[in-house]
Amino acid sequence: MNRDPRKVILEPVVTEKSTRERQEKNQFAFVVARDATKIEIRNAVEKLFNVGVLSVRTMNVEGKMKRLGRFQGRRSSWKKAIVTLREGQKIEFFEHT
C-alpha cells in the first residue's frame, strides 16, 4: 500500500517531553493515521523531511473522558509515533518553532 505521506503523518506532537526528547535523543513525535504501520511511518518521514530513520515506535493513545456540566463525552483516541533519526540528522521544521 503506497499512501501519500501527508495522510500518514498528520501533525507533530509538541509537548515539554517531546521537546526534551528531540534535543537529547534525536527523537521526534508525530500524530499518525490510526491504521498506519511502522514501515509506512518510516517511509513517510524519510520522504517528507529527507532524513534517515533509525527506528519507529508506535502507541495507541486512549481518548480521555471529559464532561461539560452534566454532559459527558470522550475525546477521540489517536495513534502516536516516536521516530528516532540517524546520528547528525534533524528535521528543520522543528528548529524554527
Secondary structure, 3 states (H helix, E strand, C coil): CCCCHHHHEEEECCCHHHHHHHHHHCEEEEEECCCCCHHHHHHHHHHHHCCCEEEEEEEEECCCEEEECCEEEECCCEEEEEEEECCCCCCHHHHCC
